[in-house]
């Protein structure tokens, strides 16, 4: 199969199996990745952790990937079929030189991909393109790396559960979406002392019940119904590889990732005192920097992308970072600083049991903004950047514009966001305001401009 450049994306490698890539390409990627890790360690001997999700294509892709890594002279610790965070956890606890997960994340079952780290840092952007260039140029190491397999599920569950001591029992609804979180979520919450109402907690990488993406409200309908029927205090959902968290409160109302991040931030300030830093992406509500800053914290707005978030944490020393999408990275004295939705769910349950107020009450104390969900508009790969540049010039003439990632146009009582997706030919839009009518005015101002750029908002909003 010929190498297709478009599978080498900003944060990972991803495509349709059999159409975009297969075992031959996976083996080449493994060889290039192993060569990179070996060079970065500066040692003849290097070792990495390899895992895979539960999609039907994952075992064969992982086997080919391992062949390539070992052919580069790098040792492999294969931890089997696991959530992506368990690869990061094993890399951190075993002090491995890197970690690789074969996963299609929240994409449909026919998709798959590869997420990679080296030296505890995500491989993304230019580094991913560098892997492609290695394959095309044949620049790669050679050797005979060793192979070892181990089940690390029990120590992982014990580590996470051992970090918390809940003051009371709590009942939650849990939706794994048949994703790979199904293998460890129930044992984890059982060890934590949580009563669970399980939904789709049987591992099935064909996702027969609903798509494993908790950022889409339609995918939370079963969770909402279960929370209400069983009178749970909380509902949590994971994406396909369990590195993103979705939440609904005791009433069945969706609580977005930015507000969960804010709750974690306020808890951080309570524990550690003022001056703590929190990194948040440009799609997050204005309530987050407003409340966190007023409480004595230092909010840092940054680019969307879990890899970029983790790098900003490293650069600034922030112990907490996250996105609207539910990637939440907890570091400092609590955890390792990577996005682990299983840990995040435990932390949320712990936080809830330490308060005498419900989740809806805690979130209800934040400033009330009206906002849209993330809106994705199909455009061409070539035009998306041109539209963003034109928007910056257009709105910058009359408004303050935050341009760390696309344009976040600040109005007197709200904002509108327009950014180019790093992974697809898509423009990402989001709007927020103090009232519904004002939200519509801001949206119309932004979308009127988009129409002048030839963007078809009616036909292409997804």
C-alpha positions as CSV (number, residue, x, y, z in Angstrom):
1,X,0.0,0.0,0.0
2,X,1.4,3.4,-1.0
3,X,2.0,5.9,1.8
4,X,-0.7,8.5,1.9
5,X,0.5,11.8,3.4
6,X,-2.9,12.9,4.7
7,X,-2.9,10.2,7.5
8,X,0.0,12.1,9.1
9,X,-2.1,14.6,11.1
10,X,-1.4,17.3,13.6
11,X,-1.7,15.1,16.8
12,X,-1.6,11.6,15.6
13,X,-1.7,9.2,12.6
14,X,-5.3,8.4,11.6
15,X,-7.2,7.0,8.6
16,X,-9.6,4.4,7.2
17,X,-8.1,0.9,7.5
18,X,-7.6,-0.8,4.2
19,X,-8.2,2.4,2.3
20,X,-5.7,4.9,3.9
21,X,-3.3,2.5,5.6
22,X,-2.8,-1.1,6.7
23,X,-0.3,-3.4,8.3
24,X,2.5,-2.6,5.8
25,X,2.3,1.1,6.6
26,X,1.9,0.4,10.3
27,X,5.2,-1.6,10.3
28,X,6.9,1.3,8.5
29,X,5.6,3.8,11.0
30,X,6.9,1.5,13.8
31,X,10.4,1.4,12.2
32,X,10.4,5.2,11.8
33,X,9.1,5.8,15.4
34,X,11.6,3.4,16.9
35,X,14.4,5.1,15.0
36,X,13.3,8.5,16.4
37,X,13.1,7.2,20.0
38,X,16.5,5.6,19.7
39,X,18.1,8.8,18.4
40,X,16.4,10.9,21.1
41,X,17.6,8.7,23.9
42,X,21.2,8.8,22.5
43,X,21.6,5.2,23.7
44,X,21.9,1.9,21.8
45,X,19.2,0.4,24.0
46,X,15.8,2.0,24.3
47,X,12.4,0.6,25.3
48,X,8.8,1.7,24.6
49,X,5.3,0.6,25.7
50,X,2.8,-0.5,23.1
51,X,-1.0,-0.8,23.6
52,X,-4.1,-1.1,21.4
53,X,-7.8,-0.3,21.6
54,X,-10.6,-2.8,20.9
55,X,-11.3,-2.2,17.2
56,X,-11.3,-5.2,15.0
57,X,-8.3,-3.9,13.1
58,X,-6.2,-3.0,16.1
59,X,-4.5,-6.4,16.9
60,X,-3.0,-6.8,13.4
61,X,-2.0,-3.1,13.2
62,X,-0.3,-3.3,16.6
63,X,1.5,-6.5,15.7
64,X,2.9,-4.9,12.6
65,X,3.8,-1.8,14.5
66,X,5.7,-3.9,17.1
67,X,7.6,-5.6,14.3
68,X,8.7,-2.2,13.0
69,X,9.8,-0.9,16.4
70,X,11.8,-4.0,17.1
71,X,13.4,-3.9,13.7
72,X,14.7,-0.4,14.6
73,X,16.5,-2.0,17.6
74,X,14.0,-0.8,20.3
75,X,12.7,-3.1,23.0
76,X,8.9,-3.4,23.3
77,X,6.7,-3.9,26.4
78,X,3.3,-4.9,25.0
79,X,0.5,-4.2,27.5
80,X,-2.3,-5.5,25.3
81,X,-5.8,-4.1,24.8
82,X,-6.0,-1.1,27.0
83,X,-7.2,2.5,27.2
84,X,-4.8,5.1,25.8
85,X,-4.1,6.6,29.3
86,X,-2.8,3.2,30.5
87,X,0.0,3.4,27.9
88,X,1.0,6.9,29.2
89,X,0.7,5.6,32.8
90,X,3.0,2.6,32.1
91,X,5.5,4.8,30.3
92,X,5.6,7.1,33.3
93,X,5.7,4.4,36.0
94,X,8.2,2.1,34.2
95,X,10.2,5.1,33.0
96,X,10.1,3.8,29.5
97,X,11.5,5.9,26.6
98,X,8.2,6.2,24.8
99,X,4.7,4.9,24.4
100,X,2.5,4.0,21.4
101,X,-1.2,3.3,21.3
102,X,-3.0,1.9,18.2
103,X,-6.4,3.7,18.4
104,X,-9.0,5.4,16.3
105,X,-10.2,7.4,19.4
106,X,-13.7,8.5,18.8
107,X,-13.8,7.9,15.0
108,X,-16.1,5.3,13.5
109,X,-15.1,1.6,13.8
110,X,-13.6,1.4,10.3
111,X,-11.0,4.0,11.3
112,X,-7.8,3.5,13.2
113,X,-4.7,5.3,14.1
114,X,-1.5,5.7,16.2
115,X,-0.8,8.0,19.1
116,X,2.8,8.4,20.1
117,X,5.1,9.8,22.8
118,X,8.8,10.0,23.3
119,X,10.5,10.9,26.5
120,X,7.1,11.6,28.1
121,X,6.2,14.2,25.5
122,X,3.6,13.8,22.8
123,X,4.8,13.5,19.2
124,X,2.8,15.9,17.1
125,X,3.0,18.6,14.3
126,X,6.4,18.7,12.6
127,X,7.6,15.6,14.5
128,X,4.8,13.5,12.9
129,X,5.7,14.9,9.5
130,X,9.3,13.9,10.3
131,X,8.2,10.3,10.7
132,X,6.6,10.4,7.2
133,X,9.8,11.9,5.8
134,X,11.9,9.1,7.4
135,X,9.7,6.5,5.8
136,X,9.9,8.2,2.4
137,X,13.6,8.7,2.5
138,X,14.5,5.3,4.1
139,X,16.2,7.0,7.0
140,X,15.8,4.5,9.8
141,X,17.7,2.5,12.3
142,X,18.1,-1.3,12.5
143,X,18.5,-3.9,15.2
144,X,16.8,-6.6,17.1
145,X,14.7,-5.2,19.9
146,X,13.3,-7.6,22.6
147,X,9.7,-8.3,23.2
148,X,7.8,-8.7,26.5
149,X,4.1,-8.7,27.3
150,X,2.4,-7.9,30.6
151,X,-1.1,-7.1,31.9
152,X,-0.8,-3.9,33.9
153,X,-4.6,-3.4,34.5
154,X,-4.5,-4.4,38.2
155,X,-1.6,-2.1,39.2
156,X,-3.2,0.8,37.2
157,X,-6.5,0.4,38.9
158,X,-4.9,0.1,42.3
159,X,-2.8,3.2,41.7
160,X,-5.8,5.4,40.7
161,X,-8.2,4.1,43.4
162,X,-5.5,4.4,46.0
163,X,-5.2,8.1,45.4
164,X,-8.7,8.7,46.8
165,X,-10.5,8.0,50.0
166,X,-14.2,9.0,49.6
167,X,-15.9,10.3,52.6
168,X,-19.2,8.8,51.6
169,X,-20.7,6.4,49.0
170,X,-22.0,7.8,45.7
171,X,-24.1,6.3,42.9
172,X,-23.1,7.2,39.3
173,X,-24.2,6.2,35.9
174,X,-21.3,5.1,33.7
175,X,-21.4,5.0,29.9
176,X,-18.3,3.4,28.2
177,X,-19.9,3.4,24.8
178,X,-18.5,-0.1,24.3
179,X,-15.1,1.6,24.0
180,X,-11.8,0.3,25.5
181,X,-12.6,2.0,28.9
182,X,-15.1,-0.9,29.3
183,X,-12.2,-3.2,30.4
184,X,-11.2,-1.2,33.5
185,X,-13.9,1.3,34.4
186,X,-16.2,-0.9,36.5
187,X,-13.3,-2.5,38.5
188,X,-11.9,1.0,39.1
189,X,-15.1,2.4,40.5
190,X,-15.7,-0.7,42.5
191,X,-12.2,-0.3,44.1
192,X,-13.1,3.3,44.8
193,X,-16.3,2.4,46.6
194,X,-18.7,3.8,44.0
195,X,-22.0,2.3,43.2
196,X,-22.3,2.1,39.4
197,X,-25.2,1.9,37.0
198,X,-23.4,0.5,33.9
199,X,-24.3,1.4,30.3
200,X,-22.5,-0.3,27.3
201,X,-19.6,-1.4,29.5
202,X,-19.0,-4.5,27.3
203,X,-15.9,-4.1,25.1
204,X,-17.0,-4.1,21.5
205,X,-15.0,-2.1,19.0
206,X,-17.8,-2.1,16.4
207,X,-19.7,0.3,18.8
208,X,-23.1,-1.3,18.4
209,X,-25.1,1.1,20.6
210,X,-23.9,4.6,19.9
211,X,-20.8,6.4,18.7
212,X,-18.2,6.8,21.6
213,X,-17.9,10.5,21.5
214,X,-19.3,12.3,24.6
215,X,-19.0,15.8,23.1
216,X,-22.0,15.1,20.9
217,X,-25.1,15.5,23.0
218,X,-27.1,12.8,21.1
219,X,-24.6,10.2,22.3
220,X,-25.4,11.1,25.9
221,X,-29.2,10.4,25.7
222,X,-28.9,7.0,27.3
223,X,-26.7,8.3,30.1
224,X,-29.1,11.1,30.8
225,X,-32.0,8.7,31.0
226,X,-30.1,6.4,33.3
227,X,-29.2,9.2,35.7
228,X,-32.8,10.3,36.0
229,X,-34.2,6.8,36.2
230,X,-31.8,5.6,38.9
231,X,-31.5,8.9,40.7
232,X,-27.7,9.1,40.3
233,X,-25.7,12.0,41.6
234,X,-23.6,12.0,38.4
235,X,-23.2,10.5,35.0
236,X,-19.9,10.0,33.2
237,X,-19.1,8.9,29.7
238,X,-15.8,8.1,27.9
239,X,-14.8,8.4,24.3
240,X,-13.5,5.4,22.4
241,X,-10.0,5.3,24.0
242,X,-10.9,6.8,27.3
243,X,-8.8,10.0,27.2
244,X,-11.9,12.3,27.1
245,X,-14.6,12.7,29.7
246,X,-18.3,13.6,29.2
247,X,-20.4,14.5,32.2
248,X,-24.1,15.0,33.1
249,X,-25.3,16.3,36.4
250,X,-27.9,14.7,38.8
251,X,-30.7,16.3,36.7
252,X,-29.4,14.8,33.5
253,X,-28.1,18.2,32.2
254,X,-24.9,18.1,30.2
255,X,-21.9,19.8,32.0
256,X,-19.3,20.8,29.4
257,X,-15.6,20.0,29.8
258,X,-14.7,23.6,30.4
259,X,-16.8,23.8,33.5
260,X,-15.5,20.5,34.9
261,X,-12.0,22.0,34.3
262,X,-13.0,25.1,36.2
263,X,-14.3,23.0,39.2
264,X,-10.9,21.2,39.2
265,X,-9.2,24.6,39.1
266,X,-11.1,25.9,42.1
267,X,-10.3,22.7,44.0
268,X,-6.6,23.2,43.1
269,X,-6.7,26.8,44.5
270,X,-8.4,25.5,47.7
271,X,-5.7,22.9,48.2
272,X,-2.6,24.8,47.1
273,X,-3.5,28.5,47.6
274,X,-3.5,31.4,45.1
275,X,-1.2,31.8,42.1
276,X,-1.8,28.4,40.6
277,X,-1.8,28.3,36.8
278,X,-4.5,26.7,34.6
279,X,-4.2,26.3,30.8
280,X,-7.5,26.3,28.8
281,X,-8.2,26.2,25.1
282,X,-9.8,29.0,23.1
283,X,-13.2,27.2,22.9
284,X,-13.7,27.4,26.7
285,X,-16.4,29.6,28.3
286,X,-15.4,33.1,29.5
287,X,-16.7,31.9,32.9
288,X,-13.5,29.9,33.3
289,X,-10.9,32.7,33.2
290,X,-13.3,35.0,34.9
291,X,-14.0,32.8,38.0
292,X,-10.6,31.2,38.2
293,X,-8.8,34.6,38.0
294,X,-11.1,36.2,40.6
295,X,-10.4,33.3,42.9
296,X,-6.7,34.0,42.8
297,X,-5.6,31.7,39.9
298,X,-3.7,32.5,36.7
299,X,-5.7,31.4,33.7
300,X,-3.7,30.9,30.5
301,X,-5.7,30.7,27.2
302,X,-4.0,28.5,24.6
303,X,-4.4,26.6,21.4
304,X,-6.8,23.6,21.0
305,X,-5.2,20.2,21.0
306,X,-4.2,17.8,23.8
307,X,-0.6,17.7,22.6
308,X,-0.4,21.5,22.6
309,X,-2.0,21.6,26.1
310,X,0.6,19.3,27.6
311,X,3.4,21.2,26.1
312,X,2.0,24.5,27.5
313,X,1.8,22.8,30.9
314,X,5.4,21.9,30.7
315,X,6.4,25.4,29.5
316,X,4.5,27.3,32.2
317,X,4.6,24.8,35.1
318,X,0.8,24.7,35.2
319,X,-0.5,21.7,37.2
320,X,-3.8,21.6,35.3
321,X,-4.9,22.0,31.7
322,X,-7.9,21.1,29.6
323,X,-10.2,21.6,26.7
324,X,-13.9,22.0,26.0
325,X,-13.7,18.6,24.3
326,X,-13.1,16.8,27.6
327,X,-9.3,16.3,27.4
328,X,-8.3,17.2,31.0
329,X,-4.7,16.9,32.1
330,X,-4.0,16.8,35.9
331,X,-0.4,17.1,37.1
332,X,1.3,18.5,40.1
333,X,1.0,16.4,43.2
334,X,-2.2,14.7,42.1
335,X,-1.2,12.8,38.9
336,X,1.2,12.6,35.9
337,X,0.0,15.5,33.8
338,X,-1.6,13.6,30.9
339,X,-5.2,13.3,29.7
340,X,-6.7,10.3,31.5
341,X,-10.5,10.4,31.6
342,X,-10.7,7.5,34.1
343,X,-8.6,9.5,36.6
344,X,-10.6,12.6,35.8
345,X,-13.8,10.8,36.6
346,X,-12.4,9.6,39.9
347,X,-11.3,13.1,40.7
348,X,-14.8,14.5,39.9
349,X,-16.4,11.8,42.1
350,X,-14.0,12.7,44.9
351,X,-14.7,16.4,44.6
352,X,-18.4,15.8,44.6
353,X,-18.3,13.7,47.8
354,X,-16.3,16.4,49.6
355,X,-19.1,18.9,49.1
356,X,-22.6,19.0,50.5
357,X,-23.9,20.5,47.3
358,X,-24.9,18.8,44.1
359,X,-23.0,19.1,40.8
360,X,-25.8,21.3,39.4
361,X,-25.6,23.6,42.4
362,X,-21.8,23.9,42.1
363,X,-21.9,24.7,38.4
364,X,-24.9,27.0,38.9
365,X,-22.8,29.3,41.0
366,X,-20.7,30.2,38.0
367,X,-21.6,33.3,35.8
368,X,-24.4,32.3,33.5
369,X,-23.5,32.5,29.8
370,X,-25.5,31.2,26.9
371,X,-23.4,29.4,24.4
372,X,-23.5,27.1,21.4
373,X,-21.9,23.7,21.2
374,X,-18.9,23.4,18.9
375,X,-20.1,24.0,15.3
376,X,-18.1,22.4,12.5
377,X,-18.4,23.7,9.0
378,X,-17.0,21.9,6.0
379,X,-14.6,23.9,3.7
380,X,-11.6,23.0,1.6
381,X,-8.2,22.4,3.1
382,X,-6.8,25.3,1.1
383,X,-9.5,27.8,2.0
384,X,-9.8,27.3,5.8
385,X,-6.6,29.3,6.6
386,X,-7.5,32.1,4.1
387,X,-10.8,32.5,5.8
388,X,-9.2,32.8,9.3
389,X,-6.7,35.3,8.0
390,X,-9.5,37.4,6.5
391,X,-11.5,37.2,9.7
392,X,-8.6,38.5,11.7
393,X,-8.2,41.5,9.5
394,X,-12.0,42.2,9.3
395,X,-12.8,41.9,13.0
396,X,-9.5,43.3,14.2
397,X,-10.4,46.7,12.8
398,X,-13.3,47.2,15.3
399,X,-12.9,44.6,18.1
400,X,-10.2,43.1,20.3
401,X,-9.2,39.8,18.8
402,X,-7.4,36.9,20.6
403,X,-5.3,35.2,18.0
404,X,-3.5,32.3,19.8
405,X,-5.6,29.8,17.7
406,X,-7.8,31.3,15.0
407,X,-9.7,34.4,16.0
408,X,-11.7,34.8,19.2
409,X,-13.5,38.1,18.7
410,X,-14.4,39.9,21.9
411,X,-17.7,41.7,22.0
412,X,-18.8,43.8,25.0
413,X,-20.9,41.0,26.4
414,X,-19.8,37.9,24.7
415,X,-17.4,36.4,22.1
416,X,-17.3,34.5,18.8
417,X,-14.7,32.0,17.8
418,X,-13.5,31.0,14.3
419,X,-10.6,28.6,14.0
420,X,-9.3,26.2,11.4
421,X,-9.3,22.5,12.5
422,X,-5.7,21.1,12.6
423,X,-7.0,17.6,11.5
424,X,-9.7,18.1,9.0
425,X,-10.9,20.5,6.2
426,X,-13.2,22.2,8.7
427,X,-13.8,25.6,10.3
428,X,-14.7,25.3,14.0
429,X,-17.1,27.9,15.3
430,X,-18.5,28.7,18.8
431,X,-20.4,31.6,20.3
432,X,-21.1,32.8,23.8
433,X,-23.0,35.7,25.3
434,X,-24.9,36.9,28.4
435,X,-28.3,36.4,26.8
436,X,-29.9,34.4,24.1
437,X,-30.8,37.4,21.9
438,X,-27.2,38.8,22.2
439,X,-25.9,35.3,21.3
440,X,-27.8,35.4,18.1
441,X,-26.5,38.9,17.3
442,X,-22.9,37.8,17.8
443,X,-23.5,34.7,15.7
444,X,-25.1,36.7,12.9
445,X,-22.1,39.2,12.9
446,X,-19.6,36.3,12.6
447,X,-21.6,34.3,10.1
448,X,-22.5,37.3,7.9
449,X,-18.7,37.7,7.4
450,X,-18.3,34.0,6.6
451,X,-21.0,34.2,3.9
452,X,-19.0,37.0,2.2
453,X,-16.1,34.5,2.1
454,X,-18.3,32.0,0.2
455,X,-18.7,29.6,3.2
456,X,-21.9,27.5,2.9
457,X,-23.2,27.5,6.5
458,X,-26.5,25.9,5.7
459,X,-25.3,22.9,3.7
460,X,-22.1,22.1,5.6
461,X,-22.7,22.6,9.3
462,X,-22.0,19.2,10.9
